[in-house]
Amino acid sequence: MKLLVPAFLSAAALLAAPAAAQDAAPPTPEQAQAAARHFALANGLLQAPATANVPQEVKNRIFLCIYSAPFKEISEKATAFIEANDQLSLDDDNHVRNAILFVCGYRPQAPQQ
């Protein structure tokens, strides 16, 4: 899995705002479909055998994030993050996975030389 998190740093300010209060309105069909896709991609980072190449640090971060925040918030922030960055696409599963990881606070360590 190729992590693109450093490319996402330009939109970090977008995600720094505190979460809004829970809306009473149900999600639109598009929002529900996007959230379901985002959840499937995030869940794929946690489930074997697909996780053989996913570092434990990534698995821990995504689990704690999903456990501690409403997935609606995670999905909406990931979508907003991608939409704010011209180099990213909501149609690219890797971009969505990496946006979710970024929203969840994962920052890969720079390779040691």
SETI-158657 format. One record per residue (C-alpha): x, y, z; residue in three letters; residue number from 1. Coordinates in nm, 4 decimals. Example, Ala and Ser with C-alpha at 12.3 -4.5 7.8 and 13.67 -1.06 7.14 Angstrom:
pt px 1.2300	py -0.4500	pz 0.7800	aa ALA	i 1
pt px 1.3670	py -0.1060	pz 0.7140	aa SER	i 2
! end
This chain:
pt px 0.0000	py 0.0000	pz 0.0000	aa MET	i 1
pt px 0.1445	py 0.3328	pz -0.1000	aa LYS	i 2
pt px 0.0943	py 0.6023	pz 0.1647	aa LEU	i 3
pt px 0.0521	py 0.9532	pz 0.0277	aa LEU	i 4
pt px 0.0054	py 1.1311	pz 0.3584	aa VAL	i 5
pt px 0.2837	py 1.3910	pz 0.3091	aa PRO	i 6
pt px 0.1005	py 1.5234	pz 0.0005	aa ALA	i 7
pt px -0.1991	py 1.5882	pz 0.2228	aa PHE	i 8
pt px -0.0268	py 1.8346	pz 0.4550	aa LEU	i 9
pt px -0.1469	py 2.1344	pz 0.2522	aa SER	i 10
pt px -0.5015	py 2.0798	pz 0.3766	aa ALA	i 11
pt px -0.4163	py 2.0182	pz 0.7431	aa ALA	i 12
pt px -0.5790	py 2.3439	pz 0.8505	aa ALA	i 13
pt px -0.9084	py 2.2244	pz 0.7061	aa LEU	i 14
pt px -0.9086	py 1.9345	pz 0.9497	aa LEU	i 15
pt px -0.7895	py 2.1261	pz 1.2520	aa ALA	i 16
pt px -1.1325	py 2.2771	pz 1.3249	aa ALA	i 17
pt px -1.3280	py 2.1072	pz 1.6022	aa PRO	i 18
pt px -1.6084	py 1.8729	pz 1.5066	aa ALA	i 19
pt px -1.9517	py 2.0264	pz 1.4635	aa ALA	i 20
pt px -2.2383	py 1.9121	pz 1.6806	aa ALA	i 21
pt px -2.4285	py 1.6071	pz 1.5621	aa GLN	i 22
pt px -2.6824	py 1.6958	pz 1.2936	aa ASP	i 23
pt px -3.0389	py 1.5799	pz 1.3400	aa ALA	i 24
pt px -3.0887	py 1.5476	pz 0.9635	aa ALA	i 25
pt px -3.0239	py 1.2051	pz 0.8116	aa PRO	i 26
pt px -2.7503	py 1.1775	pz 0.5493	aa PRO	i 27
pt px -2.8349	py 1.2133	pz 0.1835	aa THR	i 28
pt px -2.8139	py 0.8946	pz -0.0243	aa PRO	i 29
pt px -2.4837	py 1.0212	pz -0.1683	aa GLU	i 30
pt px -2.3401	py 1.0842	pz 0.1783	aa GLN	i 31
pt px -2.4520	py 0.7415	pz 0.2984	aa ALA	i 32
pt px -2.2989	py 0.5732	pz -0.0074	aa GLN	i 33
pt px -1.9700	py 0.7624	pz 0.0344	aa ALA	i 34
pt px -1.9552	py 0.6793	pz 0.4062	aa ALA	i 35
pt px -2.0224	py 0.3104	pz 0.3363	aa ALA	i 36
pt px -1.7392	py 0.3034	pz 0.0800	aa ARG	i 37
pt px -1.5059	py 0.4885	pz 0.3176	aa HIS	i 38
pt px -1.5904	py 0.2463	pz 0.5980	aa PHE	i 39
pt px -1.5232	py -0.0535	pz 0.3728	aa ALA	i 40
pt px -1.1828	py 0.0912	pz 0.2777	aa LEU	i 41
pt px -1.0940	py 0.1690	pz 0.6413	aa ALA	i 42
pt px -1.2155	py -0.1720	pz 0.7530	aa ASN	i 43
pt px -1.0001	py -0.3308	pz 0.4816	aa GLY	i 44
pt px -0.6937	py -0.1908	pz 0.6587	aa LEU	i 45
pt px -0.7880	py -0.3941	pz 0.9656	aa LEU	i 46
pt px -0.8935	py -0.7299	pz 0.8215	aa GLN	i 47
pt px -0.6704	py -1.0239	pz 0.7292	aa ALA	i 48
pt px -0.5375	py -1.1365	pz 0.4853	aa PRO	i 49
pt px -0.5376	py -0.7969	pz 0.3181	aa ALA	i 50
pt px -0.3504	py -0.6498	pz 0.6157	aa THR	i 51
pt px -0.0305	py -0.8484	pz 0.5753	aa ALA	i 52
pt px 0.1477	py -0.5375	pz 0.4396	aa ASN	i 53
pt px -0.0233	py -0.2885	pz 0.6717	aa VAL	i 54
pt px 0.1983	py -0.1864	pz 0.9667	aa PRO	i 55
pt px 0.0553	py -0.2455	pz 1.3144	aa GLN	i 56
pt px 0.0870	py 0.1276	pz 1.3866	aa GLU	i 57
pt px -0.1559	py 0.1985	pz 1.0992	aa VAL	i 58
pt px -0.3993	py -0.0673	pz 1.2210	aa LYS	i 59
pt px -0.3892	py 0.0718	pz 1.5750	aa ASN	i 60
pt px -0.4434	py 0.4293	pz 1.4584	aa ARG	i 61
pt px -0.7410	py 0.3454	pz 1.2353	aa ILE	i 62
pt px -0.9030	py 0.1293	pz 1.5050	aa PHE	i 63
pt px -0.8681	py 0.3963	pz 1.7743	aa LEU	i 64
pt px -1.0004	py 0.6604	pz 1.5367	aa CYS	i 65
pt px -1.3079	py 0.4579	pz 1.4410	aa ILE	i 66
pt px -1.3643	py 0.3696	pz 1.8058	aa TYR	i 67
pt px -1.3420	py 0.7282	pz 1.9312	aa SER	i 68
pt px -1.5105	py 0.9346	pz 1.6568	aa ALA	i 69
pt px -1.8380	py 0.9023	pz 1.4699	aa PRO	i 70
pt px -1.7592	py 0.7546	pz 1.1315	aa PHE	i 71
pt px -1.9798	py 1.0223	pz 0.9749	aa LYS	i 72
pt px -1.7260	py 1.2798	pz 1.0934	aa GLU	i 73
pt px -1.4289	py 1.0780	pz 0.9672	aa ILE	i 74
pt px -1.5900	py 1.0290	pz 0.6258	aa SER	i 75
pt px -1.6949	py 1.3930	pz 0.5874	aa GLU	i 76
pt px -1.3493	py 1.5198	pz 0.6859	aa LYS	i 77
pt px -1.1788	py 1.2762	pz 0.4481	aa ALA	i 78
pt px -1.4096	py 1.3869	pz 0.1661	aa THR	i 79
pt px -1.3501	py 1.7554	pz 0.2401	aa ALA	i 80
pt px -0.9771	py 1.6950	pz 0.2575	aa PHE	i 81
pt px -0.9703	py 1.5275	pz -0.0844	aa ILE	i 82
pt px -1.1955	py 1.7916	pz -0.2399	aa GLU	i 83
pt px -0.9631	py 2.0657	pz -0.1085	aa ALA	i 84
pt px -0.6601	py 1.9105	pz -0.2797	aa ASN	i 85
pt px -0.6473	py 1.9208	pz -0.6616	aa ASP	i 86
pt px -0.3978	py 1.6331	pz -0.6700	aa GLN	i 87
pt px -0.6408	py 1.3896	pz -0.5059	aa LEU	i 88
pt px -0.9516	py 1.2110	pz -0.6302	aa SER	i 89
pt px -1.2468	py 1.0588	pz -0.4473	aa LEU	i 90
pt px -1.2460	py 0.7881	pz -0.7160	aa ASP	i 91
pt px -0.8996	py 0.6650	pz -0.6125	aa ASP	i 92
pt px -0.9202	py 0.4140	pz -0.3265	aa ASP	i 93
pt px -0.5608	py 0.4869	pz -0.2191	aa ASN	i 94
pt px -0.6376	py 0.8589	pz -0.1918	aa HIS	i 95
pt px -0.9461	py 0.7841	pz 0.0192	aa VAL	i 96
pt px -0.7561	py 0.5408	pz 0.2450	aa ARG	i 97
pt px -0.4762	py 0.7906	pz 0.2944	aa ASN	i 98
pt px -0.7181	py 1.0759	pz 0.3613	aa ALA	i 99
pt px -0.8886	py 0.8633	pz 0.6270	aa ILE	i 100
pt px -0.5505	py 0.7852	pz 0.7835	aa LEU	i 101
pt px -0.4599	py 1.1537	pz 0.7778	aa PHE	i 102
pt px -0.7925	py 1.2507	pz 0.9359	aa VAL	i 103
pt px -0.7264	py 0.9859	pz 1.2000	aa CYS	i 104
pt px -0.3900	py 1.1425	pz 1.2820	aa GLY	i 105
pt px -0.1527	py 0.8944	pz 1.1210	aa TYR	i 106
pt px 0.1744	py 1.0508	pz 1.0061	aa ARG	i 107
pt px 0.4333	py 0.8090	pz 0.8645	aa PRO	i 108
pt px 0.7885	py 0.8376	pz 0.9864	aa GLN	i 109
pt px 1.0411	py 0.9646	pz 0.7335	aa ALA	i 110
pt px 1.2760	py 0.6879	pz 0.6176	aa PRO	i 111
pt px 1.6065	py 0.6800	pz 0.8053	aa GLN	i 112
pt px 1.9143	py 0.7235	pz 0.5874	aa GLN	i 113
! end
